[in-house]
Structure formats: C-alpha cells, structure tokens
C-alpha cells in the first residue's frame, strides 16, 4: 500500500480537534500506510476500551512503522484481552481512597479531585481504563460536596486535578473550579495532571492561561510524555505559554516495553523535555492494570536503565523511578540497594 501523507484538519479550535480525533484502528493504520491484514494477529479492532487519538499526535508517528513508539501507546492490541495473573481493574486502590464522590484522599496534605471522565487520548496502559467514571464523577453537582470536604479539612494544602484529563473541561468550567479553590484559605498549590499540552497543544488557550494567571495558588502542571518524538514545535509553543503564565512544568512517564525501555530513549526524552522547559519528575513502573501486561518492564531491567541514565545525564534530568502501591502514604521509590546513596542521587 502506498504511503499517504497525514492530513491534519485545519480547524484550530481545540474542542473541534478533539471531536475529530480518530476512533477507528483501521483508519489510523491506513493513515500511517499500514494494512490491517499485515497486523491482524496483533491489532484488536473490537476492544471495549476504544481507540481515541487526535490528528496532531498521529502526525508525529512514523509512516509505515508498526512498531512506532507513539503508535504502540494508542493502538488496541490483542494482548489486552489475555487475562494476566497479578493484574487487576484497580491496581492503585483508587476505589478505596474515595472519601466522597469525585474526591480521593491517599496522601497526607493532598487530595485528588476527579474533574471529568473524558481524556484527549486513550493510552492502552492507563491505570484507570476500568475506572467507573459514571459513579465517581462529581461534575453533575459542580463539585459542591468535594469542595465542602476540602474546605473542612485544614490539613489539605494541595489539590490535584486528574483522572481523566482535567483540560478536557472548557475554559469556563475550569475557571469556575479554580475560583472555588482559590477562596479556600488553607490551600497553597494547584496541581494539574494533563496529557493535552502534548497530544493537543491547541488546548493551551488564552482563556486557560488567564485563569491560571489569576489564581493566588502556586500552579504546577504535570504533563505526561513517554518518548522524545511526542514533542514538536507546536508543543514547545504551548509549553512556553504555560511557563510565561507562571506555571511550573514537570513530566511523569511510564516505563513501557517497546516504547521507551532503553537508556537511549529515556535520555533523549529527558533532553527533549528540558529543551521545552519541562523537568523530569517520575518514571513509573507500570501500574498493573488488567489489559496492559504486555507493556511491563521487569524491575531489575528498570534499575539497570536508571544506572545507565545516571551515567550519562546530569542529576536534574534523571527522573525518580517509582511504583504506586495501594495503601502506601506516598509513591514507593525503586532503589538499587547495592548502589551507594551519593552515587544513586546523581550530581
């Protein structure tokens, strides 16, 4: 099949771009010059966890390459349907951490507020691919009960917006929420976890930036990029706008087999994100969610990769290797106990 150039819709409105996201695996493969017949043993076109990927992200994939690291993150695989011992529908214990609809309290001083069930992209390894958003999403009541809980607990200093993607909300809804949080006196920080600055950079609108600039809360945005190829000039510009609005930018990645499980790939990611003004934060071992076992990288291999990263990168570009474990008061660092502490931290 001849390779066809990817045509990105010319509409610059982010909501329209999101509405035009590709949701058919056959269409996606054809756009990349790939034939389903070649990949029928690998690709699942009938998965209940549907494909969703914006055109802007597809444009960064390599034509004709079924092993492209961006494609592998979003293409439904037949391996997802194979039951895997030790993998579950709630690998990080979010169900048990819910204290009121839409509000999770897992760590001291911080709560996670569920803002929407929508995401701009469906990552195949996502720990919340089975999460019951219909029951947990507080948006129907405009977060009133969750906000009341936050106001009543003076130990809470930071609110984290996440799960699905909070930037899937409109500028008006986010402005409403940020204003409601802004008036809670014991809050100090607002943290937003979002994939959209990377997969749909048009989402970083003037209206969003105005809301972020207006809040008294220190604002941190944790983007989610797993490979250097996810960055391009449009992403750089979106991240620059966020920085100029006073937002601290961090990145968290997931260590994924076939995507970034080499020191070269991880080093290139750190270098490329720093070029865009983003600091590495966490490198997560895979959350053991049912359907994602084929992405898992063994812990011993992860530790070896970290040792290689420390040998080739300055310490500030080396992310912390962690695992999230149910019931723990923080992320669990994965440390090679055979390495001296001073060497392990890097300089």
C-alpha positions in Angstrom: 0.0 0.0 0.0 1.5 3.4 -0.9 2.2 5.7 2.0 -0.3 8.6 2.1 0.5 11.9 3.8 -1.4 12.5 7.0 -3.8 15.4 6.6 -4.5 17.3 9.8 -7.9 19.1 10.0 -7.3 22.8 9.6 -9.8 23.8 12.3 -7.7 25.4 15.1 -10.5 25.2 17.8 -9.2 22.6 20.3 -12.7 21.2 21.0 -13.3 20.6 17.3 -9.9 18.9 17.1 -10.9 16.7 20.0 -14.2 15.9 18.4 -12.3 14.9 15.2 -10.0 12.5 17.0 -9.6 9.2 15.2 -11.5 6.3 16.9 -11.1 3.6 14.3 -8.0 1.4 14.3 -8.4 0.6 10.6 -8.5 4.3 9.7 -5.4 5.0 11.9 -3.4 2.2 10.2 -4.4 3.4 6.7 -3.3 7.0 7.6 0.1 5.5 8.5 0.5 3.4 5.4 -0.2 0.2 7.3 -2.6 -2.6 6.4 -4.7 -4.3 9.0 -4.2 -7.6 7.1 -0.5 -7.4 7.9 -1.2 -6.8 11.6 -4.4 -8.8 12.2 -2.7 -11.1 14.7 -1.7 -8.0 16.8 -4.5 -5.5 16.5 -7.9 -5.7 18.2 -10.5 -3.6 16.3 -13.4 -4.6 18.6 -12.0 -3.8 22.0 -14.4 -2.2 24.5 -11.7 0.3 25.5 -12.0 2.3 22.3 -9.2 3.9 20.4 -9.0 7.7 20.6 -6.1 9.7 19.3 -6.0 13.3 17.9 -4.6 14.1 14.5 -1.9 16.2 15.9 -0.5 13.2 17.8 -0.8 11.0 14.8 1.2 13.4 12.7 4.3 12.7 14.8 4.1 8.9 14.2 6.5 7.3 11.6 4.8 6.2 8.4 4.9 2.5 7.6 6.3 1.5 11.1 4.0 -0.8 13.1 6.5 -0.5 16.0 6.4 3.3 16.2 6.6 4.2 19.9 3.8 6.6 19.7 1.5 4.2 17.8 2.1 1.4 20.3 0.8 3.6 23.1 -2.6 4.0 21.5 -3.2 1.1 19.1 -5.5 -1.6 20.6 -3.6 -4.9 20.9 -5.0 -8.4 21.0 -2.7 -9.0 24.0 -5.0 -6.7 26.1 -7.7 -9.4 26.1 -5.4 -12.0 27.7 -6.1 -12.3 31.5 -2.9 -11.7 33.4 -2.3 -13.0 37.0 -1.4 -10.2 39.4 -3.1 -7.6 37.3 -6.5 -6.0 38.3 -9.1 -3.4 37.4 -8.0 -1.1 40.2 -4.2 -1.5 40.6 -3.6 1.6 42.7 -6.5 1.4 45.1 -8.4 4.5 43.9 -11.8 3.0 44.8 -10.9 2.5 48.4 -9.4 6.1 48.6 -12.6 7.8 47.7 -14.0 9.9 50.6 -16.8 11.5 48.7 -17.9 11.3 45.0 -15.0 12.6 42.9 -12.5 13.1 45.8 -9.7 10.8 46.6 -7.5 11.2 49.7 -4.5 8.9 49.5 -1.6 11.1 50.6 -1.1 13.5 53.6 -1.8 17.1 52.7 -3.0 16.4 49.2 -6.3 15.3 47.6 -7.1 14.3 44.1 -10.3 15.8 42.6 -11.8 14.0 39.7 -13.0 16.6 37.2 -14.2 14.6 34.2 -14.2 11.1 32.7 -13.0 12.4 29.3 -9.5 12.2 28.0 -8.0 13.6 24.8 -6.3 10.3 24.1 -6.8 6.7 25.2 -3.4 5.3 26.3 -3.5 1.5 26.3 -1.6 1.2 29.6 -3.8 3.6 31.5 -4.3 2.5 35.1 -7.8 3.9 35.1 -9.0 2.3 31.9 -11.6 0.4 34.0 -12.5 3.3 36.4 -16.3 3.8 36.9 -16.4 7.4 36.0 -20.2 7.5 35.9 -20.3 6.7 39.6 -17.3 8.8 40.7 -17.5 11.9 38.5 -18.7 14.9 40.7 -19.3 17.3 37.8 -23.1 16.8 37.9 -23.2 18.7 41.2 -20.5 21.2 40.2 -18.1 19.6 42.7 -20.0 21.1 45.7 -19.7 18.1 48.0 -16.0 17.6 47.2 -15.3 21.3 47.7 -17.0 21.3 51.0 -14.8 18.4 52.1 -11.7 20.3 51.1 -12.8 23.4 52.9 -13.5 21.5 56.1 -10.1 19.8 56.2 -7.4 22.3 57.0 -4.6 19.7 56.6 -5.1 19.8 52.8 -2.7 22.2 51.2 -2.7 20.9 47.6 -5.5 19.9 45.2 -4.6 17.7 42.3 -6.9 17.7 39.2 -6.6 14.4 37.3 -8.4 11.2 36.1 -9.5 11.7 33.3 -7.9 14.7 31.8 -9.0 18.0 33.6 -8.1 20.1 30.5 -10.9 18.3 28.7 -13.1 20.7 30.5 -14.0 24.0 28.9 -12.2 27.2 29.9 -15.4 28.3 31.7 -15.7 25.2 33.8 -12.0 25.3 34.8 -12.3 29.0 35.7 -15.3 28.2 37.9 -13.4 25.4 39.6 -10.2 27.5 40.1 -12.1 30.3 41.6 -13.8 28.0 44.0 -10.5 26.6 45.1 -8.8 30.0 45.3 -11.0 31.1 48.1 -10.2 28.2 50.4 -7.6 29.8 52.7 -5.6 26.7 53.6 -4.9 25.7 50.0 -1.4 26.6 48.7 -1.0 24.7 45.5 -3.0 23.6 42.5 -1.6 20.7 40.5 -3.0 19.7 37.1 -2.1 16.4 35.5 -2.8 16.5 31.8 -1.8 14.8 28.6 -3.3 17.5 26.4 -0.4 20.0 26.2 1.4 17.2 24.4 -1.3 15.5 22.4 -3.4 18.6 21.6 -1.3 21.8 22.2 -4.1 24.0 20.8 -5.8 23.3 24.2 -3.5 25.9 25.8 -5.8 28.8 25.0 -5.7 32.5 26.2 -8.7 31.8 28.4 -7.0 28.9 30.1 -3.8 31.0 30.6 -5.8 33.8 32.1 -7.4 31.5 34.7 -4.1 30.1 35.7 -2.5 33.6 36.0 -5.5 34.8 38.1 -5.2 32.3 40.9 -3.2 33.0 44.0 -2.4 29.3 44.2 1.0 28.1 43.0 0.3 26.1 39.9 2.1 23.1 38.8 1.3 21.2 35.6 2.5 17.6 35.3 2.4 16.7 31.6 2.7 13.1 30.5 5.2 12.3 27.8 6.9 8.9 27.3 9.0 9.5 24.2 11.0 12.3 22.7 9.0 12.1 19.5 6.0 13.4 21.3 7.5 16.9 21.2 7.4 19.2 18.2 7.4 23.0 17.6 3.6 23.3 18.4 4.1 21.5 21.7 7.1 23.7 22.5 5.0 26.8 21.9 2.2 25.6 24.1 4.6 24.8 27.0 6.2 28.2 26.6 2.9 29.9 27.0 2.3 27.9 30.2 5.7 28.9 31.6 5.1 32.5 30.9 1.8 32.3 32.8 3.8 31.2 35.8 3.1 27.5 35.7 5.8 25.1 36.9 6.2 22.3 34.4 7.1 18.7 35.3 6.8 15.5 33.4 5.9 12.0 34.5 6.4 9.0 32.3 5.6 5.3 32.4 8.3 2.8 31.6 6.8 0.8 28.7 8.2 -2.2 26.9 8.7 -1.4 23.2 8.2 2.3 23.7 10.9 3.7 26.0 12.6 0.7 27.6 16.2 1.7 26.6 18.5 4.2 28.2 18.9 6.0 24.8 15.1 6.5 24.6 14.9 7.7 28.2 17.9 10.0 27.9 16.5 11.5 24.7 13.2 12.1 26.4 14.8 14.0 29.3 16.9 16.1 27.0 14.0 16.9 24.7 11.6 17.8 27.5 14.2 20.0 29.2 14.6 21.8 25.8 10.9 22.6 26.2 11.3 23.9 29.7 10.0 20.7 31.5 11.8 18.9 34.3 11.6 15.1 34.7 9.6 14.2 37.8 8.6 10.5 37.9 9.3 7.4 35.8 6.6 5.0 36.9 6.8 1.3 36.8 3.7 0.1 35.0 0.5 0.1 37.2 -0.6 -3.5 36.9 -4.0 -2.8 35.3 -5.7 -5.7 33.5 -5.1 -5.4 29.8 -1.6 -3.8 30.0 0.7 -6.7 31.0 2.4 -6.7 27.6 3.9 -3.3 28.4 5.5 -4.4 31.7 9.3 -4.0 32.1 10.8 -6.1 34.9 12.1 -4.1 38.0 15.7 -5.4 37.5 15.8 -4.1 34.0 14.3 -0.7 35.2 17.1 -0.4 37.8 19.7 -1.2 35.2 18.3 1.5 32.9 18.4 4.0 35.8 22.0 3.3 36.4 22.7 3.9 32.7 20.8 7.2 32.9 22.8 8.4 35.9 26.0 7.7 34.0 25.0 9.9 31.0 22.8 12.6 32.4 23.1 15.4 35.0 21.1 14.5 38.1 18.4 17.1 37.4 17.5 15.3 34.2 17.1 11.9 35.9 13.5 11.1 36.9 12.8 9.2 40.1 11.9 5.6 39.5 8.7 4.8 41.5 5.9 2.4 41.9 2.4 3.3 43.2 1.2 0.8 45.8 -2.2 0.5 47.4 -2.4 1.8 50.9 1.1 3.5 50.9 1.4 7.1 52.1 3.5 8.1 49.0 4.9 6.8 45.8 7.4 3.9 46.6 10.9 4.7 45.3 12.6 1.8 43.5 16.2 1.9 44.6 19.1 -0.5 43.9 20.3 -1.2 47.4 23.7 -2.2 46.1 24.4 1.4 45.0 25.9 3.9 47.4 23.5 6.8 48.2 25.7 9.6 46.9 26.1 7.8 43.5 22.4 7.0 43.3 21.2 10.6 43.5 23.4 11.9 40.8 25.1 15.3 40.7 
